[in-house]
Amino acid sequence: MIIGIVVVCVVLAVLAFFVPRMSRHPERGTQKTLGMGSRAGGKAPGVLGRIFSKPFRSSSKAVGKSGSAGRRTRGRMPF
């Protein structure tokens, strides 16, 4: 799962760099899917709910950061 998230982050960063407007839809779709996993993991009782939902929350945060970093880098380019 970790390798998959890393690959998604790299793809989104590259996509956000080359086509910033078109990168928003895949980013939101990925975050929506990870949010569903987080909500499903959070339904476990007590501490287990936090433990099961944390990987999905941190992955969603990483996806958002990689997309915004690609768009921010594109905005700093001179062309």
C-alpha positions as CSV (number, residue, x, y, z in Angstrom):
1,M,0.0,0.0,0.0
2,I,2.9,2.4,0.8
3,I,4.4,1.9,-2.7
4,G,1.0,2.6,-4.3
5,I,0.5,5.9,-2.4
6,V,4.1,7.0,-3.3
7,V,3.4,6.2,-7.0
8,V,0.1,8.2,-6.8
9,C,1.8,11.1,-5.2
10,V,4.5,11.2,-7.8
11,V,2.0,10.9,-10.6
12,L,-0.1,13.7,-9.2
13,A,2.9,16.0,-8.6
14,V,4.0,15.5,-12.2
15,L,0.4,16.0,-13.5
16,A,0.0,19.1,-11.4
17,F,3.3,20.5,-12.8
18,F,2.4,20.0,-16.4
19,V,-1.4,20.5,-16.4
20,P,-2.3,22.2,-13.2
21,R,-6.0,22.7,-13.9
22,M,-6.5,19.1,-15.0
23,S,-4.8,17.7,-11.9
24,R,-7.5,18.7,-9.5
25,H,-10.0,16.1,-10.5
26,P,-7.6,13.1,-10.0
27,E,-6.5,14.6,-6.8
28,R,-10.0,15.0,-5.4
29,G,-10.9,11.5,-6.6
30,T,-7.9,10.0,-4.8
31,Q,-8.7,11.9,-1.6
32,K,-12.3,10.8,-1.8
33,T,-11.3,7.2,-2.1
34,L,-8.9,7.5,0.8
35,G,-11.5,9.3,2.8
36,M,-13.9,6.4,2.4
37,G,-11.1,4.1,3.6
38,S,-10.6,6.3,6.6
39,R,-14.2,6.4,7.5
40,A,-14.5,2.6,7.2
41,G,-11.4,2.1,9.4
42,G,-12.8,4.6,11.9
43,K,-15.8,2.5,12.5
44,A,-13.8,0.0,14.5
45,P,-14.3,0.4,18.2
46,G,-12.1,2.6,20.4
47,V,-8.4,2.8,19.7
48,L,-8.6,0.4,16.8
49,G,-10.7,2.9,14.9
50,R,-7.9,5.5,15.1
51,I,-5.2,3.0,14.3
52,F,-7.1,1.7,11.2
53,S,-8.0,5.1,9.9
54,K,-4.7,6.9,10.4
55,P,-2.9,5.4,7.3
56,F,-5.7,6.7,5.1
57,R,-5.7,10.2,6.7
58,S,-2.0,10.6,6.3
59,S,-2.1,9.3,2.7
60,S,-4.8,11.7,1.9
61,K,-2.7,14.5,3.4
62,A,0.3,13.4,1.3
63,V,-1.8,13.4,-1.9
64,G,-3.0,16.9,-1.3
65,K,0.5,18.1,-0.5
66,S,2.1,16.6,-3.6
67,G,-0.6,18.1,-5.9
68,S,-0.3,21.5,-4.4
69,A,3.5,21.3,-4.5
70,G,3.4,20.5,-8.2
71,R,1.1,23.5,-8.9
72,R,3.2,25.8,-6.7
73,T,6.4,24.8,-8.5
74,R,4.7,25.4,-11.8
75,G,3.7,28.9,-10.6
76,R,7.3,29.7,-9.8
77,M,8.6,28.7,-13.2
78,P,9.5,31.7,-15.5
79,F,7.5,30.4,-18.4
